[in-house]
Amino acid sequence: MDSDVHVDHKYTMRVSRLAIDKLGIKLYDRVSAVLAELIANSYDADATVVEVILPWGVTLAGNVRVAEEPQYQIQVRDNGHGMTAGEVNAHYLMVGSDRRVRTGSDLSRERQRPVMGRKGIGKLAAFGICRTIEVITAGSEPGDETAAGWPVSHIVMDLHDMLSDTERDYFPTIGPLDGTFAAERGTTVILREFFRKRVNSGPELNRQLAARFGIERPDWRVEVRNSGGDGESFTLSDLPVDVMEETRIDVAERPVRYGRGQLPVSGWVAYSKQPYRDEAMAGVRLYARGKIVAQTRDFGIPAGFTGEFKLRSYLVGAIHVDWLDDDEDLVRSDRQDIMWNSPRGEALAVWGHELIREIGRMGERTVRRRVWDEFVEKSHIHQTLDAIAPGDRMFRDSVVDAARILVANKDRAALDDPGHVESIVRLALSLGPQRSLLETLKEIADETDPRMDAVVALFERARVAEIYSLGQIAGERVAVLGRLHRLVDDRRSLERPFQELIERAPWLLAPEWTPLGMNESLKRVRAAFERWYAQKFGVTLTTTSIGSEKREPDFVLLHDSGELWIVEIKRMDYHLTDEEYNRAINYLYALDTFLTENPRIGVQFPRRRLTFIVDHIDRLRPASRSSLESDARIDRRTWRELLDSTLRAHRDFLERVYEMRSEEDRSAPGDMRAG
């Protein structure tokens, strides 16, 4: 560009269009990730107060009812040192410039904070969720202040204009406040014209943002306010994690071995009191300079260590590893992971493996003990056994032993459901008589002249064992798993058999599933929703595969402990289309509206979710993929993943069933007669 062009254009961005696409749109596609980048920029600008204003619990754009909805915007305002027009050009619009090299320091200008920014690409993050970024900034050095106030720079950047041009310089639009003066320093960033992105609820957003920062400073406060009009707000703080204190390990005295030296770390790991389903809270968060750089469930440790299965549900922690972002930059550009295959990354992984093995052993014992104690308290199993078999110690001990086996791999969340606790007691009662029956058989076999009362007791216990038959329950589950296995192995399987199987055995989706006699209630909800949908949209909807042989269901509607679950089931090897994805999303929105308009039903089901069971999503557009990855209420599983997870969850149960059957076969009365 010649000098004439620079005279005509006050602000100039020098960046390739490929960089905008790869560094902005592709790397940052979640609202929380974009907010984190903007908040980090305010921190590096020495702000003491940051105010974030956005609507909570909405889809910013892309809904089929978008024409009826307001045009949302997101604002991030801070009281940092701001920028002059010259600094906007030299620093903000200079993309990809290492600020630490450029400024000659890795500390902030006035408060000497270790700066988070480095690569100079975070300013493009917002283009991952919107088309327009407006920046209003006033500052910056004390000498810049005039009698009229601080000079204001105001620019508007448009993604379409940036991408439609050739590789020439880009000239942002000059905003109406440019050249005016402000009473205070600071920067405001306004985002508009969004892609279809979901903003989570206030509590979810709080957790997501809190998980991204590990800053403890008295001169730093972030306020997040809901622009939806109800006045809700929260102050960003440390991520609240309720942990089992006896499992907490402080890692400050455990440096990472690296060559002949050591690398410092600080922070903690522990087991949470409850298994976390929220991805923001689960696993160990790694921070460098107060900002998250990675999150790991197990540091990539190979399978086979003690406590393996519980660890990935209960392990939480926050570890500060500042040397990941020192001279040797080991942080990925999107700050979502680190370079684990680097020498220092490998050293950290080896250190993490040792930590995982230790806390796995410790946590396994602690979790089992806590779960068992809670089960005993909630189930009243000892009182039940004292009531039904006060004089039969062997029976009582057998039932308690069986209950321990059944509870051994449960998590505490499963015990929140009284019906599920009751079902465990019933299963234990079914196992107990069979085990005590075997013991009685052994006693009688050892006696040369068995007493009549012992023989009577034998048949009494045989009758009880038949009443509390584990065989029927076990047989049903084994048969269902076998059926699922055959369907998955047969790549030609169509949707209908899968739909019916999952609807009849919803525990395939969630092994802790307990219908609790809610089937009749669910039938009424299905019928009411289908009637409402037909009246609202003039379209007939089918939400069950059972009893609707003439019409393929649009989806299967299930329930699980206060949660309504839309399950979109596709045949083996199917490729989900964008149209099908959006239609299912709109079903979820419709279900939300239905439950809002029918609060007596809605209060029974405060949570709603959508699951796609489909093998391929390669035909989804980037916006749909982003929605699938970022919306906590939406998930997707392949058929092989569903089968493997179900088999894994029922492994101990099935092993116990096969063991019981083997014992019965070896000790059956027929064998005695044959002898």
PyMOL commands that set and color helices and strands:
alter all, ss='L'
color gray80, all
select helices_A, chain A and resi 3-8+17-25+31-44+66-68+85-92+99-103+122-128+142-144+159-164+202-212+308-314+322-324+343-379+381-388+393-407+412-416+418-446+452-467+470-489+495-504+506-508+519-537+578-597+599-602+622-630+639-649+651-667+669-674
alter helices_A, ss='H'
color red, helices_A
select strands_A, chain A and resi 49-54+74-78+130-138+150-158+173-174+181-182+186-194+221-226+233-235+243-250+256-258+261-263+266-272+283-288+291-296+315-320+556-559+563-569+607-613+634-637
alter strands_A, ss='S'
color yellow, strands_A
deselect
rebuild
show_as cartoon
